[in-house]
Amino acid sequence: MSHPHDYLNALRSRSISFRMLQSELRAKGLAAASGWDGLLQRYATLPGAAEERNELTEHFKDIYSRQLFYGRKAVSIYAADEAVIQRLTVGLADLVDNTSPFAARYPMPVDEATLRQCSFDPVLVSVERDGDNVRIISSCKRFYKAREPIEMSALEESAQTALSGYDEVFGVKMGIVQAFDFIVLRSDLNRLEIHIDLCCPMVAEDLSRARSWYMERISPLIGDLDGWSAGFGLPKNFFPLISTLYNTPDGNVISLGHATGTKSVKEEKMRQRSLDLREELFHKEGIRAIGHTDAFSIMKAWSVDGSIGRPTVTIPGHFSIAGAINAHVPHVIVEGCATREDFETILAKLN
């Protein structure tokens, strides 16, 4: 029988938001903690009754599953008609490698020793159907490098003395993590989606390489299908939606990157996701004073009835594309989702 620790360690390895996990636990009436170590210790032992143990484990399994599928993702969208989707459904299913360590352990991650021996190339491990739609699950080892602040008070006295002349100290953390990416074929919407797992830091170049890897393997599966000589082309351009999201009154605009007519670049951000930048006095008066600004990035969140999450989308443009006629942003970042409904709510905002 699985143990809650199995799912907690899997969640921890994926670097999910601990605040989200706390909310998940409280929503299920389960005890939370202030950190991972405390949480693991709290659930080190299980209740005595078999029924209680099984129910507790199922709760953690449910949390893990939803975070696996609807956690933080970079989403790109390509047009694909019904004939293309049918061809891909068969072709991608044939590429699933049931002999890989990733497939043997799916949906759980492999252990660290096994992960270190695996290739960085993604492996297709499973095909799952959801009505007329199909999700192909891919897993891979992913290297990351993160720059993190170090609290001086957490260091030993000798280290604090050696660093006494510095106001801030940062450390570079490097490691590997097992990622779960998805190829989603939506016959109802005539499109293909690539969901890149953001369980570790990834810059735009990393996302572009990951997306290209999948598309280079998907495109040949179309073969000689009539009318498909042009291929997939570029993914959906999300840049035009920045102004739409900003001007649509629902939800909260959490941050906005924009270039003003006064030759400055502003990256404004609210401290809390429950606040709306559009209602902030400094922002409103600034926009009123200059009359026009060219937005290049936005983060917006919504409250969803009955959900513990706060689904959020980011269109991560760079200031270099502000005001450009042919500006193109090929992906969005979706996060803060606790359920499939949360995730689908966000995608519907991007149609």
N, C-alpha and C positions, 0 to 999 in steps of 0.2 A: 504493500500500500504506500502511496505517495505521502509525503510529510509536508506540512506548510512551509518548512524550511526550504524544500526543493523549489517552491514557487517564489518564496521571498528572495532566495539567492539568485534565481533567474531574473527577477525584476531588478535586483541590485546591479547585476552584471550589465543590464541594458540602460542603466543610468536614468531611470524614469524619475519624474518629479516626486520627491518624497512627500511634498504637500498634497499632491494628487492621491498618493497612496493612503495618506492619513484620512483624506475625505472618503475614499473608497471603504476603508475599514469602519469608519464611523457610520457610514450609510448602511452598512450591514450589521451594525450593533456590535462590532468587534473592538477589542482594546487596541489602542494605538500606542505610540511612544514618540520621543523627541528625536530619535535618530535610528539608523540601521542597526547598530549594535544592541541598543535597548530593545528594539522590536524583535530581533532574533532571539534574544535572551527570554523575552516574554513568552514566545511560542516554542521554547526549547522542549517543553513537555506538553503532551496532549491530554485532553480529558479522558477519564477512565472508560466511559461507555463507548462502545464501538460506533453507535449511531451518532454520537456527538463528534467523535474523531472524524468520521467520514464527512459529516456536514461541514465541519471546520475546513477540512482539506478541500472540499468542493468550492467553498467560498474563495479560497486563495487561488484555486485553479481558474475560477471565473474571472477574477481580477487580472490574473496573468494573461489569460486569453484575450481579453478586451484591450489591454495595453499593448499586446503583441500586434494586433490588427489595426488598432485605432489610436496608437500613441503618436509620437512626434514623427511626421513624415514630410519629405519634400516630394510634391506631386507635380508631374508633367502630364499633359493631355495631348493625344494625337487623334486626328480624324481617321475613322476606319469603318467602312460600310459592312453590311451583313456578310457578304461573301468573304471579305478579308478576315472577319472575326471567326467564321466557320473554319477557314483554312488554318488560322493560327491556333484555334482550339485543339485541332488534331495534331498539328506539328509540334506545338509546345509540350503537349502531353507525352509525345514520343521521346522528348529530350529529358524527361525526369530520370534522374539517376538514383534508383532505389538502393544501390550498393554503397553509397557515400555515407560517412559517419553522420553527416548532417541529417540525412533522410532517416537513418536508424533512430535518431533521438528526437526528431521533430514531433511535436512543437516545442520541446524543451531544447535548450542549448547543450552542446557537448561540453565535457570538462575541459579545463584549461590546458592540460597536457595534450589532449587530442587536438584542440584548436591550434596549438603551436605547430603541429605537424601538418595541418591542412594548408592547401593552396589559397592564395588570395583571390583566385578566380571564383566567381559565383557558381553555385550548383543548383539546378532546379530539383526540388525535393518533393513537391506535392502539387496536385491540382484539386481545387475545391469548387463546387458549383453552388451558385446561389440563384435559384430560379433559372432565368435565361443567361445570367451573367456568370463569368468564370474568373477565378483568382488562381494564378500560378505563383507558388511560393518559391523563392530563391533564397539561398543562404550562402554566406561567405565570411571569411576572416577579413577584418578591416583594421588597418593601422590608424592610430590617431596620435596627435600631438597637441596638447592643451597647455595654455599659459594660465596659471592660477595664482591669485594672491596668497601670500603666507602671513598668517597672524604672528607678529613678533612675540606676543604673550604665550603662544603655544610652543615656542622654542626653548631649549635648555638655556640656562643662564650664560654659559660660555658662548653660545651662538648669538644670544642677544647682545652680548658685549662686543663681539666681533662685527656685528652689523649695526652698531649704535649710531653710526653716521648716516644711516639711510632712513628716509621717511617711509618708503614702501619697499617691500620685498616680494618678488614673484618667483615662482618655480615653474619649470617646464616638465609636464608629466607626459610620458609616452607609454603606449600600451597597445594591446590588440583586443578586439571585441567581436563577438559573433553577431552579424547583422542579418535581419530577415527583410528582404525586399519583395515587392509584389508587382506582378504584371496583371492588371485587371482588364478584362475584355467585357465591355458593356454593350451588348447588342441592342438594348433598349434606347441607348443614346448614340449609337454608331460611333463609338470611340474606344481608344485604348489608353490606359493610364499606366504610368510608371510611378510606383511609390517607393522612394528611397528611404530606408530606415535611418533615422537620425539619432541612433543610440550612442553616438560619439560625435565630436566636433567635425564638421565638414565644411570646407569653403566652396565657393562657386565652382572652382576648377575641379574639385573632387566630385561634386555632383554631376558636372558635365561629363566627366570620364565614365562615371558609373552608368549614367543614362545612355551614353553612346555604346557602352559594352552591350547592354541589352538590345538596343535597336539594331546593332550590327548582326546580332544573332536572330532577331525577329524577322528582319526584312527578307532574307533569303527563303524563308518559309512560305512567302506569298507565291513564289515561283512565277509561272507564266499566266497568272490570273488576268483575264481581259480587263483592260482599262486601268491597270495598276502599274504601268510603266514608269510613272513619275515617282513612285515610292511614297513614303510617309511625309517627307518634307520636314519643315520645322515644327516643333511643338507649339501649342496654343500660346499666343502672346498675352501675358497677363498685365502688361504695362497700361493699356487703356482702362483697365478696371480700377486703377488707383483713384482716379477722380470720381468714378462711380461710387466706390465704397466710401469715399470721403463725403460726397454730397448726399448719399442716402442716409436719412435720419436715424435708422435703426442701429442698435448696438452702440459700442463705445470705441472711438478711435483712440488707441493707446499711444501710438507714436506716428510721426510723420516726418519724412525727409523731404526737404524742398529747397529750391534755389530761388531766391527773391529777385525782384527787378532792381534791387539796390546792390547787386553783385555779391551777395553773401549766401552761404549755404547753411541751412538750419536743420538740425536733427533734434526735434522736440519729443519728449517722452514723459508720460504721466507716471507717477510712482506706484499707482495701484491700477489694476485692470478694471476696476469697477468705476473709474473716473473717465471722463470724456474730454480729450484735448480740445475739441471744438468748442467746449463751454468754458475753457480756461481763459481768464481775463487777458493775460499777456499775449496769448495766441490770437484771440479774437481782435484785440486792438491792433496788433501787429499786421494782421491780414487786412483790416480795415484801412490802416494807414498807407500800405503800399498798393492796395487794390488788386494785385495779381501775384501769384506765385506758381512755380512749376514743380509739382510734386514728383519725386522719383521713387519713393518707397512708402509703405504704410503697414501698420499693424492694427487689426480691428478685432474686437471680441464681442460675443453675444451671450446673453443668458438664455438657456433653453429650459422650458418648463419641465419639471420632473427630473432634471439632470443635476448631478453633483459637479459636473465639469463646467468650464467656461470656454467653449470652443473658440479658437482664435486662428486667424489667418494672417500671414505676413507675405506681402509682395516685396521681395528684397532687392529693389533696384539700387543702382549706384549713382552718385551725384553727377557722374560724367554723362549720363543719358538724360538729364533734366532738360526738357524742352526740345529734345531731338525728334525729328519727324519719324525716323525709322527705329526708334527705341524698341527693344525686345527683351522681355523678362520671361524665360522659358519655364519657370517653376514657381510654385508657392510653397510656403511652409505651413502645415496644418498641425496644431497642437492643442492641448487643453481638453481633448475629447475623452469622455469616459465610456461612451457607448457608440454603437454603429450609427444610431440616430444623430448623435452629435456630429460625427464625421460627415454623414450625408448632408446635414444641414449646411455645413461649411461649403461642400462642393456645389450645392445648389446655388449658393451666393455667387459662384464664379461662372455660371452659364452665360 
